[in-house]
Structures are given as structure tokens and as C-alpha cells.
Amino acid sequence: MQKVSFELTSEFIELNQLLKVVGLCDSGGAGKALVASGEVKVDGKRELRKTCKIRAGQQVSIGDVRISVEAGDGSA
């Protein structure tokens, strides 16, 4: 399993944007399509809301990739 860490510098990031930022898709639209396919899980549960708010401490997985969302210092 590939593990990716993402440092969150705001209160939340939308799920489709997170997939784009970590490089799992080329655009937010492609991220929405990934979520709509039912392949994305948030904290182990399938997530179909494309703009679901992802906050620090949550884990997002798709296939064999796990993204750990960690709190940043907010100074970015």
C-alpha cells in the first residue's frame, strides 16, 4: 500500500480537490468522477459526496493508496 501525507493549511479541503492536489487525478473534475465511481473511502467508509469536507486527522483511500491528512501550521 502506498502512503501519502497531506499537510492541511486551512480548516478543510474538498475531497475532489484533495485527490487533485496529491496527484491521483489531473483535475477537480477528474476527482469528482473518481468519487462518483464509488472507489474512494474516507475513514474506511465509501464516500460519494464529491465535495465532502476533509479535515485533519482523516484518512482517504482509493485502491492501494492511503492519504493521511495532517494539520499544518496554517502559515502557508
Beta strands, then each sheet from edge to edge (+ up, - down):
strand 1: 2-8
strand 2: 13-14
strand 3: 40-42
strand 4: 45-46
strand 5: 53-54
strand 6: 59-62
strand 7: 65-71
sheet 1: 1+ 7+ 6- 3+ 4-
sheet 2: 2+ 5-
end
